Amino acid sequence: MSTTSKFKHISTTILSKELKMGTKEVFQILLANGLINRVDDNWVLTDHGKQLGGIIKKHPRAGEYIAWSSEIKDHKMFHTSNESLLNATALSSHFGVSKFKMNPILSELGFVEKAVKGWKVTKLGENIGGKQLEYDKTGVPYVNWPESILENKRLVETINEILGNEPEQPNETEQSNPVAFREKFEAKHRSADGHYVRSRAEMLIDNWLYMSEIVHAYERKLPIEEDVYTDFYLPVGKVYIEYWGLEDDPKYAARKQEKLRIYEKYGFNLIQLQDADIQNLDDILPKKLLKFGIQAY
């Protein structure tokens, strides 16, 4: 037997009036919280929106529209101030970088991705509080951030690297727990582009990327709070490359499994290379890169 809700359903316009907010502002809040999506200039109700009481109603003249259970007006999303959210311009001002560089920096870290116009928040960006919004007049997407991003470890480190600032001194915990692997295997192999890498195999990978004119970084820190480095990072495609060369070593095998867990946890694009792949990079790497939209030749 069905139970009739004691709450009536109201349109977004009426909801806006009851909240004493602008209709566009309410739509932006519903969009940012995943209750609706914009598809072909129309608002579409999401599964999350349905869970919070949203339904589709029909008007004899206006046609279909989204209606909400009147109790939704008490939801915290309408009563949390957005004044603390920061846009890219505010971030650039805080960190002292050009406003034109801020979104590309966030993109390089995997927090946002370029849309046809504007920027879209990624899953990783959402995890650190990024809110997807769009401009009222143009519909161009952009992302705002909570103040906590100003202390995001990876963002701060990346900004310091770009500005050439000296890194902060490691704390006692970091000093007492050095990364044994990186200390044990000195980066003494010089690749064609000047990178010093830790093995002949890594040198061959680095040289292959360089000769293929693929921009890459060596031992780039992952854009997460965990202290993890990738062997190679390709900004185009946001692709990480790991070469597993000591799998017979139990400690190395355990380290590999932990890194794979982290890659899976954050949904990063990962290419794995084994010893058998190194002598066949011309055959192996182009196919693996193409899966992520990167054409080598």
N, C-alpha and C positions, 0 to 999 in steps of 0.2 A: 504494500500500500504506500503510495507516494505521500509525502508531507509537503504542504504548501508553505513556503518561506513567509515569515511575518514582515520581511522587508520588501518594499516595492523596488522596481527597476526604473532607473532614470537615465536619461541621455547624458552624454559628456557635457553638453552645454548647460543642462540643469545642475549637474554635479558641480560645474565651475561656479555657478551662481551661489550654490549653497556653501561652497568653500570660500567664496568671495575672492576668487582668483580669475585671471584671464583664461579663456578657453584654450588658447595656444600654449599657455604655461602648463595647464593640466595635461594636454596631449603630450607635451615634452616629458613630463614626469612619468606618465604611463609608458611612454616609449623607453625612457632611460631605465625603468624597472622591469622591462620585458613583458608588459601586459599586452602591448600592441606592437605591430610592425607596419612599416610603410611599403606597400607594394603597388607599383604603377599608379602613384599619386592617390592611392586609397589606403585607409587605415584598416588593418586586418587584426582580428582578435587572435591572440596566441593561446596555447594550452595553459600557460601560466595565468593569463588573463581569465580564462574560463574557471580555473581553480579558485580565483578570487572573486567569483560571482559574475563575471562578464557574460553576456548573452547577445545573440543577434535578434533584433526585432525588426519588424516591417511596418512602414508607414504607408498609408494608401497613396500618398502623393510623393513623399521624399524617398521612398524605397527603403532598403535595408540600412540599419545603423547599429552601432554598438551601444548597449545599455548596461548599466552597472547596478548591482545591489546597493541600495542607499547606505548600507552600513560601511561601504568602502571609504566614505568620507572621513571615517575615524582612523584610517590606516596611517601608520607613521610616515609613509613616504610623502604625504601631503603636509606634514607638520615638522619636517626636518628642513632647516634652513639650507638653501643652496648657496648662501653667501660665502661659505667656507670653501666652495669648489673653485679651483684655479684653472684658467685656460692656459694655452701654450705661451701666450704673450706674458702672462704673469710669471710663468716658470722661467722664461728667458730673462726677464728682468731680475728675478731672484738670483739666478745662477751667473748672470753677467755674460750671456752669450746672445748672438743675434737672434731675433724673433724668427728669422727665416731658417735657422738651423735647429730650432727646438723640436719640431715634429720629426724631422729626419733623425735626430738623436734618439727620440722615443721609438721610432721605427726600427733603427739599428738594434735597439735592445729588445725588440719584439713586443713592445707595449701597444703599438698602433700599426696599422697598415694603410697604404695609400689606396684611396678609392678613385673612381673615375674623376671625381672632384672631391676635395676634402680628405678627411681621415676617419678611419673606423677603428674602434677599440678591438683588441684581440682578446682571446681567452686569458692570456697572461696579464694583459692590461686590466681586465675586469677583476682578476684576482687581487690586484693591488688598489682597487677602488675606482678605476676609470669609468666614467659615465658617458654613454653615447647620446649625443644631442644633435640637433640640426637647426640651421638658420631658418627662421620663419618664412622669409620672402623667397629664398632660393632653394631651400630643401637640402643644401650642401651639408654633409655630416661633419661634425667635429667632436672632440672629446675634452671633457673637463676632469679635473683630478682633485682628490682630497688633499688637505694640507700635509698629510703623512708622507706624500710622495717626495716632499722636500728633504726627507731623511732617508729615502730609499738608498740602500747601500750601493747597489750597482749603478744607479743613476748618478749619484754623487761621485763615485769613482770614475765613471766615464767622462763626466764634465771636467773633472780634475785632469784626466789624461788629455782631453782636447785643449784645455787651457794651458797645459804644461805645468800645472801645479805639482809640488812635491807631494807624494802620497803620505797619508798619516802614518805615524809610527805604530807598528803592530802592538796590540795589547799583550798582557802577560800570558793569556791563554794561547794566543797565536804564536808567541815566542816559544812556549813550552811544548807546542805541538806542531813542529814544522812539517811541511809536505815532503815526506821521506822520498817518494818516487822522484820528484823534480830535483831534489838535492843529489840523489844517487846517480841519476843519469844526466850528466852535464850537457848543455846545448852547445856542442862544439862542431857540428857539421854545418858548413856555410852553404846555403842554397843560392841559386842563380840571382834571386832578387835581394839577396843580402840577409835574409832571415837565418838565424842560427837555430838549428833544430837538434833533436836528441838522438837521432838514429839515421842510418843510411836510407832506410825505407821512407822515413818522413821527409828526407831531403828529396827523394824521387817524387813523392807526392807534391811537395811544394814546387819543385821545378815544373812538374806537369801542369799545375794550375797557372803558374807564371807564364809558361809558353803558350797556354791556351787563352791567355789574356783574361783570366778570371780573377777579379779582385778577392783577396783573401787575407785573413789574419791568422797568425800562429799563436797557439795557446791563449785564446781569448776566453776570459772568464764568462761563465754563463750568467744571464741577466736575472739571477735569483739570489735569495739570501744565502743559500748553501755555498760553501767555498769550493766550487768545482770549475775546472778548466777544460775546454775542449781542445782537441789537437789542432783542428782548422775550423774557421768560421767564414762562410761566404755571405756577405751582406745582401747580395742579390739572391732572393729566394729564401733568405733566413735559414740557410742550411749548415748543419754541423757535420764534420767528418771526424770519425774516430778510427785510428789504426790500432788494432789489437796485435801486439807482437810478442808477448811473453805469456801466453795462455797456459803453459805448462807449470808456471809458478803459481802456487796456491794463493798467495797474497795478492798477486796481480789479478788472478781470476776473480777473487772476491771483490777487488776494486772495480773490475769491469762490470760485474753484476750490479753493484751499487750505482755506478754511473748510468747503466741502462735503465735502472729503476727511476732515476731522476729524469732522464730524457722522456720516459713514458709518462711520468707524473705530470710534466708540463706540456706534453704534446709537441715537443720540438721536432723539426725535420732532421732526421739523422741518416747519414750514410756510413756504413761500417765496412772497413777494409781489413782483410786478413793477409798473412804472408803470401798466400797463393795468388793474391790479386796484384801484387806489386810489379811483377814482370809483365802484366797484361793490362796496365792502366789505360792504354789507348782503346782497348775493347770494353773494359769494365766501367771506368768512370763516366764516359759519355752517356751510357745507358742509365746509370744510377742518377746522374744529374738531371737528365731529361724528365724523370719522374717528378721533379720539383720545378719544372719549367725553365731549366737552365740549359741552353744549347752551347756545347763546347766548340763546335766547328761551324 
